[in-house]
C-alpha cells in the first residue's frame, strides 16, 4: 500500500485538501482514501461520500452531513466565512435535526436530500442553481423554493452539475434550475435561472423517469422502459451519448442505441466531468465522452 498523504493541516495547499494518497495531478487507478478520524467526525461511521469541484461531503450513519474544502462561496455549508474549511465539519442551517440520505456537489454549490423527500441547498447562487428563486449565496443550508411547480412534490433523487441542479420526484417527474447557457436545464433555449419540469414537454412528455445523473454541463436521465436520454453540453466529446458533435442539446435526445447499445435496456447511468457511463440490465457497462 502506498504511503498516504494526509492533508487536513492548515499549511497544506488547496490541491491537497482532498486527502488523496499522493500529490499526483492525475490518478489513473483506485487509491486508498483517508480522512483523519478526529474532530467532529471522531467515532462517526461514514456511509457515503460526495464531492463538488473543490469540496467534499461525508454522510454519517446517523444521517448527519459533514463538509470540508473550498468554501469561497459557502459550498461547505458550515456557516464559516473563511475561504477554506480544512477539517470535516458539520453542515449547519435548515438541515439541523434532519436525517440526510443523499447529497451532490457542483462547481461551488451543494444540494442535499433528507428522508422526507425535502431538498436543501447552499453555496454559490450565481444563476439560481440553489433553487431558492434568487441570486443570493448561502453559507448555511436552506430549503429550496417549493412554491410553483414544486409545491407538494416529494423528491427521491438529486444531482447537480457546475451551475445547475436536477430533482427527480416520486411521480417520476424531473425538475431543473440554474444555468441554461448550453441546455443544462433540458427545457429548450428560452429559459434561464428558473425551475422547469423537463418531462412536461417534447420527447419525454408523459414518460416516467427512473433515475438522473449530471456531469459538468450535461445530464443523463433514464425512463422506466430502460431508455436513456441526454441533454446539455456535447461539443467534441459526445458526453451526452448521441451520434453527433452538436455543441449542445437544449432538450433531451435519446442516447444512440445502435452499435454497442443495440437492443440494450439501460438500468443506471453515472456522469463524470465530460464522460457518461451506462449500466445495462444484463450487467454490461458502456461509456461515452472524453477519455483524457
PASEBA-1860 file (N, C-alpha, C; in nm, 3 decimals):
! residues 292
1> XXXXXXXX> 0.084/-0.119/0.000/0.000/0.000/0.000/0.088/0.125/0.000 ~ 0.054/0.220/-0.081/0.133/0.342/-0.087/0.117/0.424/0.040 ~ 0.217/0.503/0.066/0.211/0.591/0.182/0.102/0.694/0.161 ~ 0.018/0.712/0.262/-0.095/0.803/0.250/-0.055/0.945/0.288 ~ -0.092/1.039/0.202/-0.064/1.180/0.229/-0.185/1.242/0.296 ~ -0.177/1.273/0.424/-0.287/1.336/0.494/-0.277/1.486/0.475 ~ -0.391/1.549/0.446/-0.382/1.688/0.405/-0.486/1.778/0.471 ~ -0.515/1.752/0.595/-0.609/1.838/0.662/-0.539/1.942/0.748
9> XXXXXXXX> -0.410/1.958/0.729/-0.337/2.060/0.803/-0.355/2.195/0.736 ~ -0.349/2.301/0.814/-0.379/2.434/0.762/-0.266/2.494/0.681 ~ -0.151/2.429/0.676/-0.045/2.480/0.591/-0.037/2.403/0.460 ~ -0.137/2.320/0.434/-0.143/2.248/0.307/-0.187/2.342/0.196 ~ -0.157/2.304/0.073/-0.207/2.379/-0.041/-0.348/2.332/-0.073 ~ -0.422/2.414/-0.151/-0.560/2.379/-0.184/-0.570/2.245/-0.255 ~ -0.472/2.213/-0.339/-0.479/2.088/-0.413/-0.464/1.967/-0.321 ~ -0.420/1.990/-0.197/-0.401/1.879/-0.104/-0.524/1.852/-0.018
17> XXXXXXXX> -0.625/1.934/-0.028/-0.732/1.931/0.070/-0.819/1.805/0.063 ~ -0.801/1.726/-0.041/-0.887/1.611/-0.060/-0.832/1.481/-0.002 ~ -0.723/1.487/0.070/-0.665/1.371/0.138/-0.648/1.252/0.046 ~ -0.595/1.274/-0.072/-0.566/1.164/-0.163/-0.429/1.106/-0.129 ~ -0.398/0.985/-0.177/-0.273/0.919/-0.138/-0.147/0.988/-0.186 ~ -0.153/1.075/-0.284/-0.033/1.141/-0.332/-0.070/1.278/-0.386 ~ 0.032/1.354/-0.423/0.007/1.485/-0.481/0.003/1.479/-0.634 ~ -0.010/1.360/-0.688/-0.012/1.344/-0.833/-0.127/1.423/-0.894
25> XXXXXXXX> -0.101/1.489/-1.006/-0.204/1.569/-1.072/-0.315/1.480/-1.127 ~ -0.279/1.364/-1.179/-0.376/1.269/-1.231/-0.357/1.135/-1.162 ~ -0.466/1.076/-1.112/-0.462/0.943/-1.052/-0.537/0.849/-1.146 ~ -0.468/0.753/-1.205/-0.525/0.668/-1.309/-0.579/0.536/-1.258 ~ -0.560/0.506/-1.132/-0.614/0.383/-1.077/-0.661/0.409/-0.934 ~ -0.750/0.325/-0.881/-0.804/0.348/-0.747/-0.694/0.353/-0.641 ~ -0.707/0.446/-0.549/-0.614/0.462/-0.439/-0.690/0.466/-0.306 ~ -0.620/0.433/-0.200/-0.680/0.440/-0.068/-0.708/0.585/-0.031
33> XXXXXXXX> -0.828/0.609/0.018/-0.871/0.743/0.054/-0.881/0.751/0.206 ~ -0.813/0.843/0.266/-0.809/0.851/0.412/-0.852/0.989/0.459 ~ -0.946/0.993/0.551/-0.982/1.115/0.622/-0.957/1.089/0.769 ~ -0.882/1.178/0.833/-0.848/1.158/0.973/-0.974/1.148/1.059 ~ -0.981/1.045/1.141/-1.096/1.023/1.228/-1.078/1.104/1.357 ~ -1.094/1.233/1.343/-1.075/1.322/1.456/-1.168/1.441/1.442 ~ -1.168/1.527/1.541/-1.255/1.644/1.537/-1.401/1.605/1.538 ~ -1.482/1.671/1.456/-1.626/1.649/1.458/-1.667/1.512/1.405
41> XXXXXXXX> -1.580/1.445/1.330/-1.618/1.313/1.280/-1.555/1.199/1.360 ~ -1.491/1.232/1.473/-1.432/1.127/1.556/-1.541/1.028/1.598 ~ -1.517/0.900/1.574/-1.610/0.796/1.613/-1.730/0.780/1.522 ~ -1.740/0.861/1.418/-1.854/0.853/1.328/-1.829/0.747/1.220 ~ -1.933/0.675/1.185/-1.925/0.579/1.076/-1.972/0.649/0.948 ~ -1.882/0.666/0.853/-1.915/0.733/0.727/-1.970/0.629/0.629 ~ -2.090/0.654/0.579/-2.157/0.557/0.493/-2.167/0.603/0.348 ~ -2.141/0.732/0.323/-2.146/0.781/0.185/-2.060/0.905/0.173
49> XXXXXXXX> -2.010/0.929/0.054/-1.929/1.048/0.028/-1.979/1.115/-0.099 ~ -1.958/1.245/-0.107/-1.992/1.320/-0.227/-1.891/1.430/-0.246 ~ -1.884/1.484/-0.364/-1.788/1.593/-0.386/-1.836/1.686/-0.494 ~ -1.793/1.810/-0.483/-1.810/1.907/-0.588/-1.677/1.926/-0.658 ~ -1.660/2.039/-0.723/-1.536/2.065/-0.794/-1.418/2.076/-0.697 ~ -1.442/2.143/-0.583/-1.333/2.167/-0.489/-1.373/2.140/-0.344 ~ -1.481/2.068/-0.319/-1.522/2.042/-0.181/-1.577/1.901/-0.167 ~ -1.569/1.850/-0.044/-1.612/1.715/-0.014/-1.727/1.715/0.085
57> XXXXXXXX> -1.809/1.609/0.080/-1.918/1.587/0.174/-1.911/1.445/0.227 ~ -1.930/1.429/0.355/-1.929/1.299/0.421/-2.061/1.281/0.494 ~ -2.124/1.166/0.476/-2.252/1.137/0.541/-2.233/1.026/0.644 ~ -2.274/1.053/0.767/-2.259/0.954/0.873/-2.379/0.860/0.877 ~ -2.364/0.750/0.948/-2.472/0.652/0.962/-2.592/0.710/1.035 ~ -2.572/0.821/1.104/-2.681/0.888/1.176/-2.756/0.986/1.086 ~ -2.712/0.998/0.961/-2.777/1.091/0.870/-2.731/1.234/0.886 ~ -2.615/1.253/0.948/-2.560/1.387/0.966/-2.454/1.412/0.860
65> XXXXXXXX> -2.452/1.533/0.806/-2.364/1.566/0.695/-2.249/1.654/0.740 ~ -2.130/1.623/0.689/-2.008/1.699/0.719/-1.944/1.741/0.587 ~ -1.874/1.854/0.590/-1.810/1.901/0.469/-1.675/1.962/0.496 ~ -1.593/1.970/0.393/-1.466/2.042/0.400/-1.417/2.071/0.259 ~ -1.324/2.164/0.248/-1.270/2.202/0.118/-1.286/2.350/0.092 ~ -1.294/2.384/-0.036/-1.307/2.523/-0.079/-1.442/2.578/-0.035 ~ -1.437/2.687/0.039/-1.558/2.747/0.094/-1.575/2.892/0.049 ~ -1.517/2.925/-0.066/-1.519/3.064/-0.114/-1.660/3.120/-0.123
73> XXXXXXXX> -1.755/3.037/-0.162/-1.894/3.081/-0.175/-1.988/3.009/-0.078 ~ -1.931/2.939/0.020/-2.014/2.871/0.119/-2.053/2.730/0.083 ~ -1.984/2.668/-0.015/-2.023/2.535/-0.062/-2.007/2.426/0.042 ~ -1.929/2.451/0.147/-1.912/2.351/0.253/-2.031/2.351/0.348 ~ -2.099/2.465/0.361/-2.224/2.470/0.435/-2.215/2.477/0.585 ~ -2.099/2.511/0.639/-2.082/2.515/0.784/-2.118/2.650/0.844 ~ -2.139/2.750/0.760/-2.164/2.885/0.809/-2.039/2.968/0.825 ~ -1.924/2.907/0.804/-1.796/2.977/0.817/-1.779/3.078/0.703
81> XXXXXXXX> -1.720/3.193/0.735/-1.690/3.294/0.634/-1.553/3.278/0.572 ~ -1.477/3.179/0.618/-1.342/3.158/0.565/-1.350/3.096/0.426 ~ -1.246/3.115/0.347/-1.243/3.062/0.211/-1.219/2.912/0.206 ~ -1.172/2.854/0.316/-1.147/2.710/0.319/-1.185/2.654/0.456 ~ -1.242/2.535/0.454/-1.268/2.459/0.577/-1.179/2.336/0.568 ~ -1.079/2.330/0.654/-0.974/2.229/0.640/-1.009/2.095/0.703 ~ -1.092/2.095/0.805/-1.129/1.971/0.872/-1.277/1.944/0.853 ~ -1.318/1.818/0.836/-1.460/1.787/0.821/-1.542/1.847/0.935
89> XXXXXXXX> -1.642/1.927/0.898/-1.723/2.000/0.995/-1.870/1.986/0.959 ~ -1.956/1.989/1.059/-2.099/1.967/1.038/-2.161/2.077/0.953 ~ -2.243/2.037/0.857/-2.323/2.131/0.780/-2.432/2.185/0.871 ~ -2.454/2.315/0.866/-2.549/2.378/0.957/-2.654/2.456/0.879 ~ -2.760/2.490/0.948/-2.868/2.566/0.885/-3.000/2.494/0.897 ~ -3.080/2.498/0.792/-3.213/2.439/0.797/-3.212/2.286/0.791 ~ -3.094/2.228/0.770/-3.082/2.082/0.779/-3.060/2.036/0.923 ~ -3.042/2.127/1.017/-3.023/2.088/1.157/-3.139/2.001/1.203
97> XXXXXXXX> -3.107/1.884/1.259/-3.210/1.793/1.307/-3.271/1.705/1.200 ~ -3.234/1.726/1.076/-3.285/1.644/0.966/-3.194/1.524/0.942 ~ -3.251/1.415/0.894/-3.171/1.298/0.858/-3.145/1.302/0.708 ~ -3.021/1.326/0.671/-2.984/1.337/0.530/-2.960/1.199/0.471 ~ -3.008/1.177/0.349/-2.992/1.047/0.284/-2.912/1.054/0.154 ~ -2.897/1.174/0.098/-2.826/1.186/-0.029/-2.772/1.327/-0.044 ~ -2.661/1.341/-0.120/-2.603/1.473/-0.143/-2.529/1.474/-0.276 ~ -2.510/1.593/-0.330/-2.436/1.610/-0.455/-2.372/1.748/-0.454
105> XXXXXXXX> -2.259/1.760/-0.526/-2.187/1.887/-0.530/-2.166/1.936/-0.671 ~ -2.175/2.067/-0.690/-2.148/2.130/-0.818/-2.016/2.205/-0.814 ~ -2.005/2.309/-0.894/-1.882/2.386/-0.901/-1.851/2.450/-0.766 ~ -1.944/2.528/-0.715/-1.931/2.589/-0.582/-2.063/2.583/-0.506 ~ -2.144/2.479/-0.529/-2.268/2.467/-0.453/-2.295/2.321/-0.421 ~ -2.383/2.300/-0.325/-2.418/2.165/-0.281/-2.569/2.153/-0.270 ~ -2.617/2.030/-0.291/-2.759/2.002/-0.279/-2.774/1.873/-0.200 ~ -2.868/1.872/-0.103/-2.884/1.754/-0.017/-3.033/1.721/-0.005
113> XXXXXXXX> -3.059/1.594/0.023/-3.195/1.541/0.033/-3.212/1.472/0.167 ~ -3.324/1.501/0.237/-3.347/1.433/0.364/-3.445/1.318/0.347 ~ -3.472/1.247/0.457/-3.553/1.126/0.449/-3.703/1.153/0.432 ~ -3.744/1.278/0.428/-3.883/1.311/0.400/-3.904/1.354/0.255 ~ -3.796/1.354/0.176/-3.805/1.397/0.038/-3.794/1.547/0.020 ~ -3.736/1.615/0.120/-3.718/1.760/0.115/-3.575/1.792/0.073 ~ -3.559/1.896/-0.009/-3.429/1.932/-0.065/-3.378/2.062/-0.005 ~ -3.247/2.062/0.025/-3.180/2.180/0.079/-3.056/2.208/-0.005
121> XXXXXXXX> -3.017/2.334/-0.013/-2.900/2.373/-0.091/-2.819/2.478/-0.016 ~ -2.696/2.496/-0.061/-2.611/2.602/-0.006/-2.492/2.623/-0.100 ~ -2.429/2.741/-0.087/-2.315/2.774/-0.170/-2.343/2.887/-0.267 ~ -2.275/2.883/-0.380/-2.284/2.988/-0.482/-2.420/2.983/-0.550 ~ -2.479/3.101/-0.573/-2.611/3.106/-0.634/-2.614/3.205/-0.751 ~ -2.509/3.203/-0.829/-2.490/3.296/-0.941/-2.608/3.295/-1.038 ~ -2.666/3.179/-1.062/-2.776/3.170/-1.159/-2.891/3.085/-1.104 ~ -2.917/3.099/-0.975/-3.025/3.025/-0.908/-3.003/2.874/-0.911
129> XXXXXXXX> -2.877/2.832/-0.912/-2.850/2.688/-0.904/-2.889/2.630/-0.768 ~ -2.914/2.716/-0.669/-2.962/2.670/-0.539/-3.112/2.648/-0.538 ~ -3.182/2.695/-0.640/-3.326/2.674/-0.647/-3.405/2.753/-0.546 ~ -3.349/2.863/-0.499/-3.416/2.946/-0.399/-3.496/3.060/-0.461 ~ -3.488/3.075/-0.593/-3.563/3.179/-0.659/-3.498/3.315/-0.654 ~ -3.371/3.320/-0.613/-3.298/3.446/-0.608/-3.153/3.421/-0.649 ~ -3.067/3.518/-0.625/-2.926/3.504/-0.664/-2.835/3.533/-0.544 ~ -2.882/3.493/-0.427/-2.810/3.518/-0.302/-2.734/3.392/-0.261
137> XXXXXXXX> -2.603/3.404/-0.242/-2.523/3.291/-0.194/-2.566/3.253/-0.053 ~ -2.552/3.125/-0.019/-2.585/3.076/0.115/-2.466/3.002/0.173 ~ -2.428/3.036/0.296/-2.320/2.967/0.366/-2.372/2.862/0.463 ~ -2.503/2.857/0.479/-2.569/2.752/0.555/-2.681/2.694/0.469 ~ -2.723/2.575/0.502/-2.826/2.508/0.423/-2.961/2.577/0.435 ~ -3.032/2.587/0.323/-3.167/2.641/0.319/-3.254/2.550/0.233 ~ -3.382/2.549/0.263/-3.476/2.472/0.181/-3.499/2.544/0.049 ~ -3.508/2.468/-0.059/-3.533/2.529/-0.189/-3.674/2.588/-0.193
145> XXXXXXXX> -3.700/2.666/-0.294/-3.831/2.729/-0.312/-3.932/2.624/-0.360 ~ -4.029/2.592/-0.274/-4.128/2.491/-0.306/-4.259/2.551/-0.358 ~ -4.259/2.678/-0.389/-4.378/2.736/-0.450/-4.380/2.699/-0.598 ~ -4.489/2.725/-0.664/-4.497/2.695/-0.807/-4.502/2.547/-0.836 ~ -4.427/2.502/-0.936/-4.440/2.364/-0.984/-4.386/2.261/-0.886 ~ -4.310/2.301/-0.786/-4.257/2.206/-0.688/-4.348/2.191/-0.565 ~ -4.456/2.263/-0.560/-4.545/2.257/-0.445/-4.597/2.115/-0.422 ~ -4.575/2.064/-0.301/-4.623/1.932/-0.264/-4.544/1.815/-0.318
153> XXXXXXXX> -4.437/1.840/-0.391/-4.360/1.732/-0.452/-4.267/1.666/-0.350 ~ -4.260/1.535/-0.356/-4.165/1.457/-0.276/-4.050/1.417/-0.368 ~ -3.929/1.456/-0.332/-3.813/1.431/-0.416/-3.742/1.303/-0.371 ~ -3.705/1.220/-0.466/-3.640/1.093/-0.435/-3.494/1.087/-0.479 ~ -3.455/1.166/-0.579/-3.316/1.170/-0.625/-3.276/1.314/-0.656 ~ -3.147/1.342/-0.639/-3.093/1.473/-0.672/-2.963/1.456/-0.750 ~ -2.929/1.554/-0.830/-2.797/1.558/-0.894/-2.768/1.703/-0.929 ~ -2.642/1.734/-0.956/-2.611/1.870/-0.999/-2.484/1.871/-1.081
161> XXXXXXXX> -2.476/1.972/-1.168/-2.357/1.996/-1.247/-2.288/2.121/-1.199 ~ -2.216/2.185/-1.287/-2.137/2.300/-1.246/-2.222/2.413/-1.192 ~ -2.326/2.453/-1.265/-2.409/2.567/-1.228/-2.558/2.536/-1.239 ~ -2.595/2.412/-1.224/-2.736/2.374/-1.233/-2.762/2.253/-1.144 ~ -2.891/2.228/-1.117/-2.930/2.116/-1.031/-3.052/2.047/-1.090 ~ -3.063/1.915/-1.064/-3.177/1.835/-1.109/-3.241/1.765/-0.990 ~ -3.374/1.750/-0.998/-3.450/1.678/-0.897/-3.539/1.575/-0.966 ~ -3.555/1.458/-0.903/-3.649/1.357/-0.951/-3.754/1.335/-0.843
169> XXXXXXXX> -3.881/1.347/-0.880/-3.988/1.331/-0.782/-4.035/1.186/-0.774 ~ -4.114/1.157/-0.671/-4.167/1.023/-0.651/-4.262/0.983/-0.764 ~ -4.311/1.080/-0.838/-4.401/1.053/-0.951/-4.325/1.035/-1.082 ~ -4.191/1.039/-1.076/-4.111/1.023/-1.196/-4.095/1.149/-1.278 ~ -4.119/1.264/-1.215/-4.104/1.393/-1.284/-3.964/1.448/-1.258 ~ -3.905/1.512/-1.358/-3.772/1.571/-1.344/-3.782/1.723/-1.350 ~ -3.719/1.786/-1.252/-3.717/1.932/-1.244/-3.572/1.981/-1.246 ~ -3.552/2.098/-1.302/-3.416/2.153/-1.308/-3.420/2.303/-1.283
177> XXXXXXXX> -3.307/2.356/-1.235/-3.295/2.500/-1.216/-3.149/2.540/-1.221 ~ -3.124/2.666/-1.258/-2.988/2.715/-1.269/-2.954/2.764/-1.408 ~ -2.829/2.748/-1.446/-2.779/2.798/-1.574/-2.828/2.713/-1.691 ~ -2.859/2.779/-1.801/-2.908/2.707/-1.919/-2.835/2.749/-2.047 ~ -2.714/2.803/-2.032/-2.641/2.854/-2.148/-2.619/2.747/-2.253 ~ -2.597/2.623/-2.209/-2.574/2.512/-2.302/-2.681/2.404/-2.288 ~ -2.802/2.444/-2.255/-2.913/2.349/-2.248/-2.914/2.261/-2.125 ~ -2.845/2.304/-2.019/-2.834/2.219/-1.900/-2.968/2.192/-1.831
185> XXXXXXXX> -3.067/2.279/-1.852/-3.197/2.261/-1.787/-3.287/2.165/-1.864 ~ -3.250/2.132/-1.989/-3.325/2.033/-2.065/-3.464/2.077/-2.105 ~ -3.485/2.208/-2.116/-3.620/2.260/-2.144/-3.619/2.359/-2.259 ~ -3.523/2.346/-2.349/-3.513/2.438/-2.461/-3.428/2.559/-2.427 ~ -3.412/2.646/-2.526/-3.324/2.761/-2.511/-3.390/2.882/-2.447 ~ -3.520/2.880/-2.431/-3.591/3.001/-2.389/-3.603/3.022/-2.241 ~ -3.534/2.944/-2.159/-3.545/2.960/-2.014/-3.406/2.981/-1.954 ~ -3.402/3.045/-1.839/-3.276/3.069/-1.770/-3.306/3.103/-1.624
193> XXXXXXXX> -3.227/3.046/-1.533/-3.233/3.082/-1.392/-3.369/3.055/-1.327 ~ -3.442/2.958/-1.377/-3.574/2.930/-1.322/-3.591/2.780/-1.304 ~ -3.702/2.738/-1.242/-3.730/2.597/-1.222/-3.827/2.549/-1.328 ~ -3.791/2.440/-1.397/-3.876/2.388/-1.505/-3.895/2.238/-1.487 ~ -4.004/2.186/-1.547/-4.034/2.043/-1.545/-3.993/1.985/-1.680 ~ -3.886/1.907/-1.681/-3.827/1.861/-1.807/-3.919/1.769/-1.884 ~ -3.985/1.675/-1.815/-4.067/1.579/-1.889/-4.214/1.622/-1.897 ~ -4.236/1.753/-1.907/-4.370/1.805/-1.931/-4.390/1.842/-2.078
201> XXXXXXXX> -4.287/1.820/-2.159/-4.294/1.858/-2.300/-4.194/1.775/-2.381 ~ -4.205/1.781/-2.512/-4.107/1.718/-2.600/-4.104/1.567/-2.595 ~ -3.988/1.510/-2.621/-3.972/1.365/-2.633/-4.004/1.291/-2.503 ~ -3.995/1.360/-2.391/-4.020/1.296/-2.261/-4.163/1.316/-2.210 ~ -4.246/1.382/-2.287/-4.382/1.410/-2.241/-4.455/1.280/-2.206 ~ -4.506/1.273/-2.085/-4.581/1.157/-2.040/-4.497/1.040/-1.993 ~ -4.365/1.050/-2.005/-4.278/0.941/-1.962/-4.241/0.956/-1.814 ~ -4.231/0.843/-1.747/-4.192/0.842/-1.606/-4.044/0.811/-1.598
209> XXXXXXXX> -3.970/0.897/-1.530/-3.825/0.884/-1.523/-3.785/0.806/-1.398 ~ -3.687/0.715/-1.415/-3.644/0.628/-1.306/-3.518/0.678/-1.237 ~ -3.428/0.746/-1.311/-3.304/0.791/-1.248/-3.246/0.910/-1.323 ~ -3.162/0.986/-1.252/-3.099/1.105/-1.309/-2.951/1.107/-1.270 ~ -2.870/1.167/-1.355/-2.727/1.185/-1.326/-2.679/1.308/-1.402 ~ -2.582/1.379/-1.345/-2.533/1.502/-1.408/-2.382/1.507/-1.408 ~ -2.326/1.562/-1.517/-2.185/1.591/-1.527/-2.162/1.741/-1.518 ~ -2.049/1.786/-1.568/-2.014/1.927/-1.555/-2.118/2.019/-1.619
217> XXXXXXXX> -2.156/1.991/-1.744/-2.251/2.077/-1.813/-2.360/2.000/-1.884 ~ -2.391/1.879/-1.839/-2.487/1.793/-1.908/-2.549/1.696/-1.810 ~ -2.654/1.627/-1.855/-2.721/1.527/-1.771/-2.766/1.408/-1.855 ~ -2.779/1.294/-1.789/-2.835/1.173/-1.847/-2.951/1.129/-1.759 ~ -3.065/1.102/-1.819/-3.179/1.051/-1.742/-3.231/0.924/-1.809 ~ -3.292/0.837/-1.731/-3.337/0.706/-1.779/-3.484/0.689/-1.744 ~ -3.564/0.644/-1.841/-3.705/0.621/-1.811/-3.727/0.476/-1.767 ~ -3.851/0.444/-1.732/-3.881/0.312/-1.679/-3.882/0.203/-1.786
225> XXXXXXXX> -3.867/0.241/-1.911/-3.854/0.142/-2.018/-3.708/0.109/-2.047 ~ -3.616/0.170/-1.971/-3.474/0.144/-1.991/-3.412/0.225/-2.103 ~ -3.478/0.333/-2.142/-3.426/0.422/-2.246/-3.355/0.540/-2.181 ~ -3.235/0.570/-2.227/-3.156/0.681/-2.173/-3.165/0.802/-2.265 ~ -3.165/0.920/-2.203/-3.171/1.046/-2.276/-3.063/1.139/-2.223 ~ -3.007/1.220/-2.311/-2.906/1.316/-2.270/-2.942/1.457/-2.313 ~ -2.892/1.554/-2.240/-2.909/1.695/-2.280/-2.799/1.777/-2.214 ~ -2.773/1.894/-2.274/-2.668/1.981/-2.224/-2.548/1.984/-2.317
233> XXXXXXXX> -2.435/2.019/-2.263/-2.313/2.040/-2.342/-2.263/1.909/-2.403 ~ -2.220/1.915/-2.530/-2.183/1.793/-2.602/-2.063/1.810/-2.694 ~ -2.018/1.933/-2.718/-1.919/1.961/-2.821/-1.791/1.881/-2.802 ~ -1.742/1.821/-2.910/-1.614/1.748/-2.918/-1.616/1.611/-2.853 ~ -1.679/1.595/-2.736/-1.665/1.469/-2.662/-1.787/1.378/-2.669 ~ -1.901/1.429/-2.712/-2.023/1.348/-2.721/-2.060/1.287/-2.586 ~ -2.044/1.363/-2.481/-2.070/1.308/-2.349/-2.217/1.277/-2.322 ~ -2.309/1.334/-2.402/-2.449/1.302/-2.379/-2.492/1.177/-2.455
241> XXXXXXXX> -2.397/1.109/-2.519/-2.424/0.978/-2.575/-2.496/0.976/-2.707 ~ -2.493/1.087/-2.782/-2.559/1.089/-2.912/-2.454/1.085/-3.022 ~ -2.495/1.038/-3.140/-2.402/1.023/-3.252/-2.391/1.154/-3.330 ~ -2.351/1.258/-3.260/-2.339/1.390/-3.322/-2.247/1.476/-3.238 ~ -2.177/1.568/-3.305/-2.092/1.662/-3.232/-2.155/1.801/-3.227 ~ -2.286/1.806/-3.217/-2.352/1.935/-3.197/-2.299/1.996/-3.067 ~ -2.297/2.129/-3.062/-2.239/2.195/-2.945/-2.314/2.159/-2.818 ~ -2.445/2.158/-2.825/-2.525/2.119/-2.708/-2.665/2.081/-2.752
249> XXXXXXXX> -2.734/2.008/-2.668/-2.875/1.974/-2.689/-2.955/2.041/-2.580 ~ -3.041/2.135/-2.617/-3.115/2.211/-2.517/-3.238/2.137/-2.467 ~ -3.275/2.030/-2.536/-3.385/1.943/-2.493/-3.335/1.799/-2.497 ~ -3.394/1.709/-2.418/-3.348/1.570/-2.415/-3.354/1.503/-2.552 ~ -3.252/1.425/-2.582/-3.248/1.343/-2.702/-3.211/1.201/-2.660 ~ -3.265/1.102/-2.730/-3.237/0.963/-2.695/-3.090/0.931/-2.721 ~ -3.029/0.862/-2.627/-2.891/0.818/-2.643/-2.883/0.721/-2.761 ~ -2.775/0.731/-2.837/-2.753/0.648/-2.956/-2.758/0.499/-2.920
257> XXXXXXXX> -2.850/0.426/-2.982/-2.871/0.286/-2.943/-2.839/0.188/-3.055 ~ -2.760/0.230/-3.152/-2.707/0.135/-3.249/-2.565/0.100/-3.204 ~ -2.503/0.007/-3.272/-2.368/-0.032/-3.231/-2.370/-0.106/-3.099 ~ -2.286/-0.064/-3.006/-2.268/-0.136/-2.879/-2.395/-0.142/-2.796 ~ -2.481/-0.041/-2.805/-2.601/-0.037/-2.722/-2.724/-0.096/-2.791 ~ -2.708/-0.154/-2.907/-2.822/-0.210/-2.981/-2.896/-0.313/-2.897 ~ -3.025/-0.294/-2.880/-3.108/-0.388/-2.806/-3.093/-0.383/-2.656 ~ -3.011/-0.294/-2.605/-2.985/-0.288/-2.461/-3.088/-0.200/-2.389
265> XXXXXXXX> -3.125/-0.244/-2.269/-3.201/-0.160/-2.179/-3.106/-0.106/-2.073 ~ -3.113/0.023/-2.048/-3.024/0.086/-1.952/-3.092/0.092/-1.815 ~ -3.022/0.047/-1.714/-3.080/0.047/-1.579/-3.023/0.157/-1.491 ~ -2.904/0.207/-1.526/-2.842/0.308/-1.441/-2.740/0.386/-1.523 ~ -2.718/0.513/-1.486/-2.617/0.595/-1.552/-2.540/0.674/-1.447 ~ -2.417/0.707/-1.480/-2.335/0.794/-1.396/-2.260/0.889/-1.487 ~ -2.231/1.007/-1.438/-2.162/1.108/-1.519/-2.037/1.157/-1.449 ~ -1.931/1.171/-1.527/-1.811/1.236/-1.478/-1.806/1.378/-1.529
273> XXXXXXXX> -1.688/1.434/-1.531/-1.672/1.573/-1.574/-1.720/1.593/-1.717 ~ -1.669/1.514/-1.811/-1.713/1.520/-1.950/-1.724/1.380/-2.009 ~ -1.778/1.288/-1.931/-1.799/1.150/-1.976/-1.922/1.092/-1.908 ~ -1.983/0.995/-1.975/-2.101/0.927/-1.921/-2.080/0.777/-1.922 ~ -2.144/0.710/-1.828/-2.131/0.565/-1.813/-2.271/0.506/-1.799 ~ -2.295/0.396/-1.870/-2.426/0.335/-1.874/-2.417/0.189/-1.831 ~ -2.503/0.149/-1.740/-2.512/0.010/-1.695/-2.637/-0.052/-1.756 ~ -2.618/-0.159/-1.832/-2.732/-0.225/-1.895/-2.798/-0.321/-1.797
281> XXXXXXXX> -2.918/-0.366/-1.832/-2.992/-0.457/-1.745/-2.925/-0.593/-1.733 ~ -2.834/-0.627/-1.825/-2.762/-0.754/-1.814/-2.624/-0.739/-1.752 ~ -2.594/-0.619/-1.700/-2.470/-0.600/-1.624/-2.352/-0.548/-1.702 ~ -2.371/-0.516/-1.830/-2.262/-0.460/-1.909/-2.251/-0.309/-1.888 ~ -2.130/-0.256/-1.895/-2.106/-0.113/-1.877/-2.056/-0.054/-2.008 ~ -2.115/0.058/-2.046/-2.077/0.130/-2.168/-2.043/0.273/-2.131 ~ -1.965/0.339/-2.214/-1.927/0.476/-2.184/-1.924/0.561/-2.310 ~ -1.935/0.691/-2.290/-1.921/0.787/-2.400/-1.861/0.914/-2.344
289> XXXX> -1.797/0.992/-2.431/-1.737/1.116/-2.387/-1.586/1.115/-2.396 ~ -1.524/1.202/-2.318/-1.378/1.218/-2.323/-1.307/1.105/-2.250 ~ -1.194/1.063/-2.305/-1.110/0.961/-2.242/-0.977/1.021/-2.196 ~ -0.971/1.152/-2.187/-0.847/1.219/-2.147/-0.826/1.208/-1.996
END
